[in-house]
Amino acid sequence: MRSIKILIFFVGLCLPVTAARAQSADTLQATAKAFRAAVDKIQPMLVTIESYGGVGTKQGKIGGIRKQGEGNTTGILLGPDGYVITSTFNFVTQPLITTVVTSDGVRRVARPMGRDDSRKICLLKIEDTTNLPEVSEFEITKVADLQVGQWALSLGVGYGDKSPAVSMGIISAKNRIGGRAVQTDANISPANYGGPLIDIQGRLIGICVPLNPQSSAIGAGVEWYDSGIGFAIPIDGADDLIERLKDPETRIHPAFLGIKSTPNTDGQGMFVESVVPKSAADNAGLTAQDIILELNEKTVSDLLTLKQILNRFESGAETEIKFLRTASGGDDDQEEDAQPEEITATVKFLPPPKPKDDVDLLEPPKIR
């Protein structure tokens, strides 16, 4: 009798564990099913982008795979008019020919349209739109509804497979790169730059792009390839931007202030060591030994803060800059006993200066 009681007790202990395991297995199966359904929903929009020729790059290979700006990547077909949104990553070499392979397997010639180098996105236009795959109106996740920690999937067809490569992760942060991007730990590689980041319902969050909070250079962000730090430009609210990019003459540049600065050791602000001639800072009246106090009505406490503020702007935009003209700065004829003067001016941002050979080259990759 005692052995029977012990057996009953043991079975009673095992039942909750078995039930929990079964419930866990059901949850995993349901999650996997939801992932597959989300991918199926967006897959007809995916295109493989191929490019041929162009300016050679000298920066080596990304993780030993291929040179920067070379090889296939991913784009998203926006509708029957043949516009494809993708990343500028594959176009820094200025390819002579670009083709896209749509979800029906047909290869079509496309031509570049406008590009936004501040967000690293651009548009292509398929020349022959006859019998394009039907793309139903896709749902977009509103940025305000995004939650840090929610599921996110990055998709890519850059390696030419019929089924997209899928990486699972979460939304790690919002309002990154001057509020322009969301951050994810889903793996993002050159094969899916330009591809979608979606939620578990298959709604489009944004376009996967290489970005670096510390640099606006053409190739910046590629060095974080598959590092667990990836970025996507939200599509929510981007209608006006997409319309601008339909003009092939559109080229949106990052904001360039044009100073070399260090922290002010004697107090707040950033000490200006030098100013680039004919730059936005020069045009606004800044000179060496000035101290930048505010930009866009935000206190500038260090270089990181200054970069974060600048990341919110593009070339051509205007804002206010407040700086302190010290007794030793500005006019050489200024009296030595003159008091520091606080100046507020309007600064209009200009594009970063072109390299000497007038060719946009990538920064050397710093692969981890």
C-alpha positions as semicolon CSV with decimal commas, in nm:
position;residue;x (nm);y (nm);z (nm)
1;M;0,000;0,000;0,000
2;R;0,282;0,236;0,090
3;S;0,451;0,178;-0,249
4;I;0,125;0,261;-0,426
5;K;0,097;0,591;-0,235
6;I;0,455;0,682;-0,325
7;L;0,387;0,609;-0,693
8;I;0,073;0,822;-0,688
9;F;0,266;1,103;-0,524
10;F;0,545;1,080;-0,783
11;V;0,297;1,086;-1,073
12;G;0,127;1,388;-0,917
13;L;0,458;1,574;-0,914
14;C;0,529;1,489;-1,279
15;L;0,193;1,597;-1,415
16;P;0,248;1,975;-1,384
17;V;0,595;1,945;-1,542
18;T;0,459;1,745;-1,836
19;A;0,173;1,992;-1,884
20;A;0,414;2,287;-1,873
21;R;0,638;2,125;-2,131
22;A;0,342;2,056;-2,358
23;Q;0,225;2,415;-2,322
24;S;0,576;2,541;-2,397
25;A;0,595;2,324;-2,709
26;D;0,256;2,454;-2,826
27;T;0,374;2,813;-2,772
28;L;0,690;2,755;-2,976
29;Q;0,492;2,596;-3,258
30;A;0,244;2,884;-3,257
31;T;0,528;3,138;-3,263
32;A;0,701;2,960;-3,552
33;K;0,370;2,947;-3,739
34;A;0,322;3,321;-3,682
35;F;0,673;3,390;-3,814
36;R;0,606;3,189;-4,131
37;A;0,274;3,367;-4,185
38;A;0,442;3,707;-4,142
39;V;0,710;3,617;-4,399
40;D;0,451;3,484;-4,647
41;K;0,264;3,811;-4,620
42;I;0,561;4,028;-4,723
43;Q;0,742;3,785;-4,958
44;P;0,565;3,888;-5,286
45;M;0,710;4,238;-5,242
46;L;1,074;4,126;-5,214
47;V;1,314;4,167;-5,506
48;T;1,676;4,066;-5,553
49;I;1,886;4,359;-5,676
50;E;2,183;4,291;-5,903
51;S;2,435;4,552;-6,015
52;Y;2,715;4,538;-6,268
53;G;3,020;4,759;-6,326
54;G;3,093;5,094;-6,171
55;V;3,368;5,254;-5,964
56;G;3,589;4,997;-5,788
57;T;3,626;5,003;-5,410
58;K;3,955;4,961;-5,227
59;Q;3,835;4,895;-4,876
60;G;3,864;4,517;-4,863
61;K;3,596;4,262;-4,793
62;I;3,313;4,257;-4,542
63;G;3,377;3,970;-4,304
64;G;3,571;3,793;-4,579
65;I;3,259;3,765;-4,795
66;R;3,274;4,035;-5,060
67;K;3,379;4,390;-5,129
68;Q;3,166;4,674;-5,001
69;G;2,902;4,785;-5,246
70;E;2,937;4,471;-5,457
71;G;2,709;4,169;-5,487
72;N;2,335;4,120;-5,472
73;T;2,113;4,278;-5,215
74;T;1,741;4,320;-5,139
75;G;1,467;4,568;-5,222
76;I;1,092;4,609;-5,178
77;L;0,851;4,651;-5,470
78;L;0,612;4,928;-5,370
79;G;0,340;4,875;-5,632
80;P;0,243;4,828;-5,998
81;D;0,423;5,147;-6,105
82;G;0,753;4,962;-6,060
83;Y;0,918;5,169;-5,788
84;V;1,152;4,972;-5,563
85;I;1,285;5,106;-5,233
86;T;1,621;4,980;-5,114
87;S;1,942;5,090;-4,943
88;T;2,209;5,305;-5,105
89;F;2,463;5,041;-4,994
90;N;2,477;4,868;-5,330
91;F;2,507;5,189;-5,531
92;V;2,814;5,357;-5,388
93;T;3,010;5,209;-5,679
94;Q;2,776;5,382;-5,926
95;P;2,695;5,060;-6,120
96;L;2,646;5,087;-6,494
97;I;2,360;4,838;-6,503
98;T;2,105;4,744;-6,238
99;T;1,853;4,461;-6,261
100;V;1,593;4,332;-6,019
101;V;1,452;3,982;-5,995
102;T;1,092;3,998;-5,878
103;S;0,910;3,729;-5,681
104;D;0,791;3,564;-6,005
105;G;1,154;3,495;-6,099
106;V;1,162;3,745;-6,387
107;R;1,470;3,966;-6,424
108;R;1,397;4,326;-6,519
109;V;1,619;4,628;-6,585
110;A;1,584;4,914;-6,338
111;R;1,728;5,264;-6,326
112;P;1,826;5,464;-6,018
113;M;1,606;5,749;-5,905
114;G;1,655;5,981;-5,605
115;R;1,866;5,890;-5,305
116;D;1,886;5,995;-4,942
117;D;2,239;5,958;-4,808
118;S;2,134;6,073;-4,462
119;R;1,905;5,771;-4,421
120;K;2,091;5,542;-4,666
121;I;1,782;5,469;-4,877
122;C;1,705;5,522;-5,246
123;L;1,450;5,438;-5,513
124;L;1,482;5,234;-5,832
125;K;1,233;5,234;-6,119
126;I;1,167;4,916;-6,315
127;E;1,162;5,016;-6,680
128;D;0,920;4,751;-6,811
129;T;0,630;4,715;-6,568
130;T;0,437;4,468;-6,784
131;N;0,301;4,175;-6,582
132;L;0,467;4,279;-6,259
133;P;0,375;4,056;-5,963
134;E;0,064;4,182;-5,791
135;V;0,149;4,355;-5,467
136;S;-0,141;4,404;-5,230
137;E;-0,146;4,713;-5,013
138;F;0,091;4,636;-4,727
139;E;0,035;4,731;-4,367
140;I;0,277;4,963;-4,193
141;T;0,358;4,960;-3,824
142;K;0,320;5,305;-3,674
143;V;0,635;5,420;-3,498
144;A;0,429;5,534;-3,199
145;D;0,301;5,177;-3,156
146;L;0,645;5,014;-3,159
147;Q;0,752;4,870;-2,827
148;V;1,110;4,802;-2,722
149;G;1,136;4,426;-2,675
150;Q;0,874;4,327;-2,933
151;W;0,951;4,069;-3,200
152;A;1,115;4,184;-3,524
153;L;1,217;3,988;-3,835
154;S;1,472;4,097;-4,095
155;L;1,434;3,948;-4,444
156;G;1,671;3,928;-4,738
157;V;1,687;3,769;-5,082
158;G;2,031;3,901;-5,170
159;Y;2,176;3,553;-5,215
160;G;1,923;3,472;-5,485
161;D;1,723;3,206;-5,301
162;K;1,354;3,179;-5,382
163;S;1,271;3,187;-5,013
164;P;1,404;3,481;-4,813
165;A;1,664;3,442;-4,542
166;V;1,499;3,532;-4,211
167;S;1,658;3,648;-3,888
168;M;1,460;3,682;-3,567
169;G;1,522;3,945;-3,303
170;I;1,359;4,224;-3,111
171;I;1,330;4,600;-3,132
172;S;1,625;4,709;-2,918
173;A;1,565;5,085;-2,921
174;K;1,362;5,360;-3,085
175;N;1,453;5,711;-3,200
176;R;1,810;5,624;-3,292
177;I;2,037;5,821;-3,531
178;G;1,872;6,153;-3,458
179;G;1,526;5,996;-3,433
180;R;1,544;5,859;-3,788
181;A;1,591;5,488;-3,716
182;V;1,487;5,199;-3,495
183;Q;1,748;4,957;-3,366
184;T;1,720;4,577;-3,373
185;D;1,935;4,280;-3,276
186;A;1,800;4,076;-3,569
187;N;2,100;4,003;-3,791
188;I;2,131;4,245;-4,081
189;S;2,390;4,168;-4,347
190;P;2,477;4,313;-4,690
191;A;2,240;4,058;-4,846
192;N;1,940;4,219;-4,679
193;Y;2,038;4,584;-4,675
194;G;1,735;4,739;-4,841
195;G;1,512;4,455;-4,726
196;P;1,227;4,482;-4,477
197;L;1,216;4,471;-4,102
198;I;0,871;4,343;-4,011
199;D;0,673;4,265;-3,699
200;I;0,521;3,930;-3,612
201;Q;0,197;4,027;-3,791
202;G;0,387;4,080;-4,116
203;R;0,352;4,458;-4,100
204;L;0,638;4,664;-4,241
205;I;0,842;4,844;-3,976
206;G;1,117;4,981;-4,196
207;I;1,402;4,936;-4,443
208;C;1,721;4,769;-4,318
209;V;2,022;4,996;-4,375
210;P;2,383;5,030;-4,255
211;L;2,409;5,324;-4,017
212;N;2,655;5,445;-3,756
213;P;2,553;5,702;-3,491
214;Q;2,906;5,842;-3,493
215;S;2,953;5,887;-3,868
216;S;2,752;6,001;-4,168
217;A;3,009;5,876;-4,422
218;I;2,883;5,687;-4,727
219;G;2,984;5,342;-4,603
220;A;2,945;5,398;-4,228
221;G;2,755;5,123;-4,046
222;V;2,877;4,836;-4,264
223;E;3,141;4,762;-3,999
224;W;2,860;4,645;-3,768
225;Y;2,758;4,373;-4,011
226;D;2,596;4,084;-3,817
227;S;2,706;4,232;-3,483
228;G;2,364;4,233;-3,322
229;I;2,338;4,609;-3,380
230;G;2,125;4,686;-3,683
231;F;1,909;4,974;-3,794
232;A;1,596;5,025;-4,003
233;I;1,443;5,344;-4,140
234;P;1,071;5,347;-4,050
235;I;0,825;5,365;-4,339
236;D;0,558;5,522;-4,121
237;G;0,539;5,890;-4,221
238;A;0,779;5,849;-4,515
239;D;0,525;5,917;-4,795
240;D;0,657;6,265;-4,868
241;L;1,016;6,140;-4,868
242;I;0,932;5,862;-5,114
243;E;0,764;6,115;-5,344
244;R;1,078;6,330;-5,335
245;L;1,292;6,029;-5,426
246;K;1,086;5,962;-5,740
247;D;1,275;6,253;-5,893
248;P;1,608;6,116;-6,026
249;E;1,773;6,453;-5,954
250;T;1,701;6,429;-5,581
251;R;2,008;6,379;-5,365
252;I;1,961;6,430;-4,992
253;H;2,284;6,472;-4,798
254;P;2,359;6,454;-4,427
255;A;2,391;6,786;-4,246
256;F;2,750;6,911;-4,228
257;L;2,836;7,186;-3,981
258;G;3,205;7,225;-4,064
259;I;3,397;7,255;-3,737
260;K;3,669;7,077;-3,545
261;S;3,584;7,092;-3,178
262;T;3,678;6,966;-2,832
263;P;3,501;6,985;-2,494
264;N;3,530;7,322;-2,323
265;T;3,761;7,258;-2,028
266;D;3,663;7,590;-1,869
267;G;3,289;7,526;-1,861
268;Q;2,993;7,419;-2,070
269;G;2,973;7,384;-2,447
270;M;3,212;7,276;-2,721
271;F;3,530;7,471;-2,794
272;V;3,578;7,540;-3,166
273;E;3,935;7,464;-3,269
274;S;3,889;7,546;-3,637
275;V;3,618;7,616;-3,895
276;V;3,603;7,479;-4,250
277;P;3,605;7,772;-4,497
278;K;3,272;7,831;-4,673
279;S;3,100;7,570;-4,451
280;A;2,768;7,614;-4,270
281;A;2,952;7,717;-3,953
282;D;3,164;7,968;-4,144
283;N;2,856;8,117;-4,312
284;A;2,686;8,147;-3,972
285;G;2,978;8,352;-3,841
286;L;3,155;8,100;-3,619
287;T;3,530;8,136;-3,580
288;A;3,807;7,949;-3,404
289;Q;3,796;7,978;-3,021
290;D;3,419;8,031;-3,014
291;I;3,227;7,806;-2,775
292;I;2,906;7,642;-2,903
293;L;2,642;7,650;-2,632
294;E;2,322;7,540;-2,808
295;L;2,211;7,396;-3,140
296;N;1,842;7,378;-3,230
297;E;1,765;7,511;-2,880
298;K;1,934;7,209;-2,722
299;T;2,233;7,235;-2,492
300;V;2,555;7,108;-2,648
301;S;2,746;6,943;-2,366
302;D;2,979;6,710;-2,556
303;L;3,066;6,582;-2,903
304;L;2,816;6,294;-2,881
305;T;2,532;6,536;-2,809
306;L;2,640;6,757;-3,098
307;K;2,638;6,458;-3,337
308;Q;2,297;6,346;-3,210
309;I;2,151;6,689;-3,279
310;L;2,313;6,708;-3,624
311;N;2,170;6,365;-3,712
312;R;1,821;6,515;-3,697
313;F;1,892;6,740;-3,994
314;E;1,969;6,706;-4,362
315;S;2,154;6,937;-4,596
316;G;1,955;7,252;-4,671
317;A;1,780;7,261;-4,335
318;E;1,812;7,564;-4,108
319;T;1,816;7,605;-3,732
320;E;1,951;7,835;-3,462
321;I;2,298;7,808;-3,314
322;K;2,404;7,987;-2,997
323;F;2,772;8,039;-2,926
324;L;2,999;8,240;-2,703
325;R;3,254;8,472;-2,859
326;T;3,540;8,487;-2,614
327;A;3,775;8,781;-2,574
328;S;4,044;8,593;-2,767
329;G;3,817;8,481;-3,052
330;G;3,673;8,646;-3,360
331;D;3,828;8,967;-3,484
332;D;4,205;8,987;-3,441
333;D;4,171;9,357;-3,363
334;Q;3,932;9,293;-3,074
335;E;4,049;9,447;-2,749
336;E;4,200;9,201;-2,503
337;D;3,980;9,322;-2,217
338;A;3,657;9,281;-2,417
339;Q;3,389;9,077;-2,243
340;P;3,266;8,743;-2,388
341;E;2,964;8,794;-2,613
342;E;2,678;8,546;-2,652
343;I;2,566;8,530;-3,016
344;T;2,262;8,365;-3,171
345;A;2,270;8,302;-3,546
346;T;2,089;8,102;-3,812
347;V;2,288;7,811;-3,953
348;K;2,197;7,653;-4,287
349;F;2,352;7,309;-4,321
350;L;2,549;7,219;-4,632
351;P;2,650;6,878;-4,772
352;P;2,976;6,719;-4,653
353;P;3,268;6,818;-4,878
354;K;3,350;6,589;-5,168
355;P;3,673;6,389;-5,164
356;K;3,953;6,536;-5,372
357;D;3,890;6,293;-5,659
358;D;3,514;6,376;-5,646
359;V;3,422;6,009;-5,599
360;D;3,213;5,887;-5,307
361;L;3,418;5,615;-5,142
362;L;3,340;5,400;-4,843
363;E;3,518;5,425;-4,513
364;P;3,754;5,135;-4,442
365;P;3,549;4,867;-4,263
366;K;3,623;4,793;-3,900
367;I;3,492;4,440;-3,879
368;R;3,461;4,304;-3,530
